[in-house]
Amino acid sequence: MKPDKQQFLQLIKEHELLIFKVCRIYGHTDHERQDLYQEIMIQLWKGFESFRGEAKFTTWMYRVAVYTAISGIRKTKNSKVEYRDPTQIPEPSFHPDDGKEREQQLAALYDAIKTLDEISKAIVMLYLDDKSYQEMEDILGINEAHLRVKMSRIKERLKKLTKN
């Protein structure tokens, strides 16, 4: 069965802020964030047909976005992938947050987050998005007790990094 493009676009529109968060945390430049956004959209579209609704859509979306970001870091940055029919991939526009004041307030935090390893970045992102530890476990596949310990250590590190 062919995926429903309108349903996909509606779900993306409702939840695209989580994609922007992933791009903001894992992309270092506007260009990298835009490339990552496009790659996440491609992976979401490719996987949409197989989404069975066993988890919440946002849980599935986070999982795809985080794993796409992490696997993208491992790939050669200059490699280009060509797709046979790019018109088949829905393409919502990329609109970075224009709130300059907010960007300035968050800059120190994001700079500190960027020093973390990929998994720690994902944990922080989910935590900042008010995900429960159970939801984080579902998304990342890391048990809840380990997540709590990691989060405590991450908070301490971020406190030290943002005080400077």
WOMONOR-V234238 format. One line per field, one symbol per residue. ss: DSSP state (2 for helix, 1 for strand, 0 for the rest). phi: phi as a letter, one per 30 degrees, with the letter a starting at -180 (. if undefined). burial: I if it has 16 or more other ideal C-beta (glycine too) atoms within 10 Angstrom, else O. Layout:
BEGIN
ss: ???
phi: ???
burial: ???
END
This chain:
BEGIN
ss: 00002222222222222222222222000222222222222222222200000000222222222222222222000000000002220000000000022222222222222200022222222222000022222222000222222222222222222220
phi: .ddddddeddddedbddddddddddcccbeddddddeddddddddddddcdcidcdeddddeeddddddddddddddcdccccdbdddcebddcbdddddddeddceddddddddddeddddddedddchdddddddddcicdedddddeddddeddddddddd
burial: OOOOOOOIOOIIOOOIOIIIIIIIIIIOOOOOIOIIIOIIIIIIIOOIOOIOOOOOOIIIIIIIIIIIIIOIOOOOOOOOOOOOOOOOOIOOOIOOOOOOOOOOOOOOOOOIIOOIOIOIIIIIIIIOOOIOIOIIIIIIOOOOOOIOOIIOOIOOOIOOIOOO
END
